[in-house]
Amino acid sequence: MSKILMLVGDFVEDYEAMVPLQILQMVGHTVDIVCPDKVAGDSVATAIHDFEGQQTYSEKRGHNFPVTAAFAEAKADDYDALVLPGGRSPEYLAIDSRVIELVQQFAAADKPIAATCHAPLILAAAKVVEGKRCQAYPTVRPELEAAGATWDTPSAGLDSAITDGKLVTAPAWPANANWMRAFLEVLGTKIS
């Protein structure tokens, strides 16, 4: 099974971190969770985003999500794939040069990358989406297009996912099942 790196930060979206982690572990993958400036035993605060009828999502404080490895020691060579959950953390992770370098290493090695919600901000900042079809939370569209990606309009329920080569993107947590199913296919994981 694959060894996967999940990159998070404070106020990562709770469902977009916890549910994919559990899905990947359930089928036998090993997942290390890292956050800049944190080590194993630390945690990040999560946010729960909900769609309650307003023009955008609402946000509530979620759980503490455990960090299981030191970000400073994470290298793409040690992992088979990368998962980037969304939420608010990608807004500041996208301006961290160490995060950008790590994402570029995964892309340069042509390793599978899964990104959802606001996480494609990191991909755009890393300049690894040029010529790729992508989805994300709709407000991320300008950054993706400016980085050379082709916008693939998400379903009305935000439950779609798109695969382009080894890149799997989705618009938000309602897509978790489709997003992870597509990612598992890219990983070559056999599920029934």
Stockholm file with secondary structure:
# STOCKHOLM 1.0

chainA/1-192         MSKILMLVGDFVEDYEAMVPLQILQMVGHTVDIVCPDKVAGDSVATAIHDFEGQQTYSEKRGHNFPVTAAFAEAKADDYDALVLPGGRSPEYLAIDSRVIELVQQFAAADKPIAATCHAPLILAAAKVVEGKRCQAYPTVRPELEAAGATWDTPSAGLDSAITDGKLVTAPAWPANANWMRAFLEVLGTKIS
#=GR chainA/1-192 SS CCEEEEECCTTEEHHHHHHHHHHHHHTTCEEEEECTTCCTTCEEEEEEEECCSSSSCEEEEEEEEECCSCGGGCCGGGCSEEEECCBSHHHHHTTCHHHHHHHHHHHHTTCCEEEETTTHHHHHHTTCCTTCEECCCGGGHHHHHHTTCEECCCCTTSCCCEEETTEEEESSGGGHHHHHHHHHHHHTCCCC
#=GC SS_cons         CCEEEEECCTTEEHHHHHHHHHHHHHTTCEEEEECTTCCTTCEEEEEEEECCSSSSCEEEEEEEEECCSCGGGCCGGGCSEEEECCBSHHHHHTTCHHHHHHHHHHHHTTCCEEEETTTHHHHHHTTCCTTCEECCCGGGHHHHHHTTCEECCCCTTSCCCEEETTEEEESSGGGHHHHHHHHHHHHTCCCC
//
